[in-house]
Amino acid sequence: MKAAQIIGYGGPEVMRVNEVDKPTPAEGQILVEVHAAAVNPFDVKVRDGAARPMAELNFPTTLGGDVAGVVAALGKGVTGFQLGQEVYGQAGALSGQGSFAEFTPVKAEQLAAKPSSLDFTAAAALPLVGCSVYQALVDHINLQAGQKILIHGGAGGIGSVAIQIAKHLGAYVATTASAADADFVKSLGADEVIDYRAQDFAELLEDYDAVFDTVGGETNRKSYTILKSGGALVSMAAQPDDDLVKKYDVNYTAQFTRTTTERLTKIAELVDAGKLKVHVDKVFPLDQAAESLEYQKTGHPRGKVAIKIKSGVPEGN
């Protein structure tokens, strides 16, 4: 089978599409025939070597986490899934057997039935961003109708989903985005758009109930200042500053996303109910996996970047 692999850490020059052995699912895993995968910023970090503190890779290694496809084989002990079932979820991006391949083994607890209203390419764009947002807004923040939330990076993969789910929950949503993306984030439901290149959100907003941060750095530090006492700050990009937490009386969560069957199922329900739409900015073939990562890194995509792997067959519905 074909797989997009890296032969070392570096830029696009380290990526190859190689012929490799088809994997066998271990206990608790499902072998997925991959129809589509999606690119996340984390995949770029893995290629560049920025994720080395989390795991040292053995080369060559197959990249990729987000996946959508069909159940091809069931590992020992797996229940609740059937051969031929259309599924989506998260493969092991650091396992060496990622989703940028024609087949990938996935933990059953990180898979769920694919949203029936989406094709495989759109479904592949959802697992990490959908679960990240659900975990942040529902599980950590417990966002309620009438509350105010600031979502940083509203035009990106996570931000574009976060705006929609926050509006579904009944919140007032402010977001940071470029001027060029203002109409896009408004179309997702954003009530207020701050041009991060020309405006300072910390001077414009106050008394917010929550902030969802995927940017870090100075953006994270300024986010403390707009929260009301007892407000929630969830960040996927920065650890808490203890002095600022105490000064502004902030409930801070440094989130590491866990993709679970339960969260994937909740996201699928929102999609199939018409409450959440997926925006795929650009789709690449597997042979252009290297280009897809560069586009993710430098192209400022609206929504997600996807890789279509299974061609010549109709998309699932």
C-alpha positions in Angstrom: 0.0 0.0 0.0 1.0 3.7 -0.4 1.9 5.9 2.6 3.2 9.4 2.9 6.2 9.2 5.2 9.1 11.3 6.5 12.6 10.0 6.4 13.8 12.4 9.0 13.0 15.8 10.6 12.9 18.8 8.3 10.8 20.5 5.6 9.0 19.2 2.6 12.2 17.6 1.3 12.0 14.8 3.9 8.6 13.5 2.7 8.2 10.5 0.5 5.2 8.5 -0.8 6.4 4.9 -0.3 5.1 1.4 -0.8 4.8 -0.2 2.7 3.3 -3.3 4.2 -0.4 -3.2 5.0 -0.7 -3.0 8.9 -2.6 -5.5 11.0 -4.8 -4.1 13.8 -3.6 -4.9 17.3 -6.0 -5.7 20.2 -8.5 -2.9 20.6 -7.7 -1.5 17.2 -9.7 -1.2 13.9 -8.0 -1.3 10.5 -9.5 1.5 8.5 -9.3 1.6 4.7 -8.6 5.3 4.4 -10.7 7.4 2.0 -9.5 10.8 3.2 -7.3 12.3 5.9 -6.9 15.9 7.1 -3.8 18.0 7.9 -3.4 19.6 11.3 -0.8 22.1 12.5 0.5 19.2 14.8 1.4 17.2 11.7 3.7 20.0 10.6 5.3 20.1 14.1 5.9 16.3 13.9 7.6 16.7 10.5 9.6 19.7 11.6 10.8 18.0 14.7 9.0 20.4 17.1 7.1 17.4 18.6 10.2 15.5 19.5 9.8 16.1 23.3 6.6 14.1 23.1 8.0 11.1 21.2 11.1 10.3 19.2 10.2 8.7 15.9 11.8 5.8 14.0 12.2 6.6 10.4 10.6 6.2 7.9 7.4 7.0 9.7 3.9 7.6 8.3 2.3 10.9 9.3 -1.3 11.9 10.0 -4.0 11.8 12.6 -7.5 12.8 11.2 -9.1 10.0 9.2 -12.3 8.9 7.5 -12.9 5.7 5.8 -14.3 2.2 6.0 -13.7 -0.6 8.6 -11.5 -3.2 6.9 -10.7 -5.4 9.9 -11.4 -5.7 13.6 -8.7 -6.3 16.2 -9.2 -8.6 19.1 -11.8 -7.4 21.6 -13.4 -4.7 19.4 -17.2 -4.5 19.6 -19.7 -2.0 18.4 -18.3 -1.7 14.8 -18.9 -3.7 11.7 -16.9 -4.6 8.6 -17.7 -2.1 5.8 -19.0 0.6 8.2 -18.2 4.2 7.4 -16.2 5.7 10.3 -14.1 8.8 11.2 -11.7 9.5 14.0 -8.1 9.9 15.0 -5.2 7.7 14.1 -1.9 7.8 16.0 -0.1 10.8 14.6 3.1 9.8 16.6 2.6 6.0 16.2 4.5 5.7 13.0 1.3 4.3 11.3 -0.6 7.5 10.7 -3.6 8.3 8.5 -1.7 9.5 5.4 -1.9 6.0 4.0 -4.3 3.7 2.2 -4.8 1.7 5.5 -4.2 2.8 9.1 -4.8 1.1 12.5 -6.9 3.2 14.8 -7.9 2.6 18.5 -11.6 1.7 18.6 -12.1 4.3 21.4 -11.0 7.0 18.9 -13.4 6.1 16.2 -17.2 6.6 15.6 -19.7 6.3 12.9 -19.1 8.9 10.2 -21.7 11.8 10.0 -24.1 10.4 7.4 -24.6 13.8 5.8 -20.9 14.3 5.0 -18.6 12.8 2.4 -15.3 11.2 3.5 -13.2 14.3 2.8 -15.4 16.6 4.9 -15.7 14.0 7.6 -11.9 13.6 7.8 -11.6 17.4 8.5 -13.6 17.1 11.7 -12.1 14.7 14.4 -9.4 16.8 16.0 -11.0 20.2 15.6 -14.5 18.9 16.6 -13.3 17.1 19.7 -11.0 20.0 20.7 -13.9 22.4 20.6 -16.4 20.1 22.3 -13.9 19.4 25.1 -13.2 23.1 25.6 -16.6 24.6 25.3 -18.8 21.9 26.8 -16.6 19.9 29.1 -14.2 22.6 30.4 -16.1 25.9 30.1 -19.7 24.5 30.3 -20.7 27.4 28.1 -24.3 28.6 28.6 -26.8 30.6 26.6 -26.3 34.3 27.1 -22.7 34.1 28.1 -19.9 35.9 26.2 -16.9 34.1 24.7 -13.9 35.3 22.8 -12.6 32.7 20.3 -9.1 33.4 18.9 -8.3 32.5 15.3 -11.9 32.2 14.1 -11.1 31.5 10.5 -8.9 28.5 11.2 -9.8 24.9 11.6 -10.6 24.9 15.3 -11.9 28.5 15.4 -14.4 28.0 12.6 -15.9 25.0 14.4 -15.8 26.8 17.8 -17.8 29.7 16.5 -20.6 27.5 15.3 -20.8 25.3 18.4 -20.7 28.4 20.7 -23.6 29.9 18.7 -25.5 26.6 18.9 -25.1 26.8 22.7 -26.6 30.3 22.7 -23.5 32.4 23.5 -22.5 35.8 22.2 -19.3 35.2 20.2 -16.4 37.6 19.5 -13.5 36.4 17.5 -10.1 37.5 16.2 -9.5 37.2 12.5 -7.9 39.1 9.6 -9.9 41.7 7.8 -10.0 39.5 4.8 -11.7 36.8 6.8 -14.2 39.0 8.5 -17.1 38.1 6.2 -16.2 34.4 6.5 -16.3 34.3 10.3 -19.5 36.4 10.3 -21.1 33.8 8.0 -20.3 31.2 10.7 -22.2 33.2 13.3 -19.6 35.5 14.9 -21.3 38.5 16.5 -18.2 40.6 16.7 -15.0 40.5 14.7 -11.7 42.0 15.9 -9.0 42.5 13.2 -6.0 41.2 15.0 -3.6 43.1 12.7 -5.2 46.5 13.3 -7.1 46.3 16.6 -6.2 45.3 20.1 -9.0 43.0 21.5 -7.9 43.7 25.1 -8.8 47.4 24.5 -12.2 46.6 23.0 -13.6 43.7 25.1 -14.3 43.4 28.8 -16.3 41.3 31.3 -16.3 38.2 29.2 -17.2 34.8 30.6 -14.7 32.7 28.6 -11.8 32.7 26.2 -10.8 29.9 23.9 -7.2 30.3 22.9 -5.3 28.4 20.2 -2.6 31.1 19.6 -0.6 31.5 22.9 2.1 34.1 23.5 1.0 37.7 24.0 -2.5 36.9 22.8 -2.8 34.4 25.7 -1.5 36.9 28.2 -3.8 39.6 27.1 -6.8 37.3 27.3 -6.7 37.2 31.1 -7.5 40.9 31.2 -10.9 40.7 29.4 -12.4 38.1 31.7 -14.8 38.8 34.5 -13.8 37.4 38.0 -14.1 33.6 37.9 -14.1 33.5 34.1 -12.7 30.6 32.1 -9.7 30.6 29.9 -9.0 27.4 27.9 -5.8 27.3 25.9 -4.3 24.7 23.6 -1.2 26.8 23.2 0.0 28.0 26.6 0.4 26.9 30.2 -1.2 29.0 32.9 0.7 32.0 34.3 0.1 31.6 38.1 0.5 35.3 38.8 -2.1 36.3 36.2 -4.4 33.5 37.2 -4.4 34.9 40.8 -4.5 38.5 39.7 -7.5 38.2 37.5 -9.2 35.3 39.3 -9.3 33.1 36.2 -10.3 29.4 35.9 -7.5 28.2 33.6 -7.3 25.0 31.7 -4.3 24.0 29.5 -6.1 21.5 27.2 -4.6 18.4 25.6 -7.4 17.2 23.3 -8.6 13.6 23.7 -10.5 12.2 20.7 -13.2 9.8 22.0 -16.0 7.9 20.5 -18.4 9.8 22.7 -17.2 13.3 21.5 -17.1 12.1 17.9 -20.6 10.9 18.1 -21.8 14.2 19.6 -20.1 16.1 16.8 -21.6 13.8 14.2 -25.1 14.5 15.7 -24.6 18.3 15.4 -23.5 17.9 11.8 -26.4 15.7 10.8 -28.8 18.0 12.5 -27.5 20.9 10.4 -26.0 22.8 13.4 -22.4 22.5 12.3 -20.9 22.8 8.8 -17.4 21.8 7.7 -15.2 24.1 5.6 -12.5 22.4 3.7 -10.2 25.0 2.2 -8.2 22.8 -0.2 -7.9 19.1 -1.0 -4.6 17.4 -2.1 -4.0 13.9 -3.5 -1.8 11.6 -1.4 1.1 12.1 -3.9 1.1 15.8 -2.9 1.1 15.2 0.9 4.3 17.3 1.2 2.6 20.2 -0.5 -0.5 19.8 1.8 1.7 20.3 4.9 3.3 23.4 3.4 -0.1 24.9 2.6 -1.2 24.3 6.2 2.0 26.0 7.4 2.1 29.0 5.2 -1.3 29.3 3.4 -3.5 30.6 6.2 -6.3 28.2 5.2 -9.9 28.9 6.0 -11.1 25.8 7.8 -9.2 22.6 7.0 -6.7 21.1 4.5 -7.6 17.6 3.4 -5.9 14.7 1.6 -8.1 12.5 -0.6 -6.6 9.0 -0.6 -9.2 6.7 -2.0 -10.0 7.7 -5.6 -12.2 6.2 -8.3 -15.1 5.4 -5.9 -18.1 7.4 -5.0 -18.0 9.4 -1.8 -20.2 8.1 1.1 -23.3 10.0 2.1 
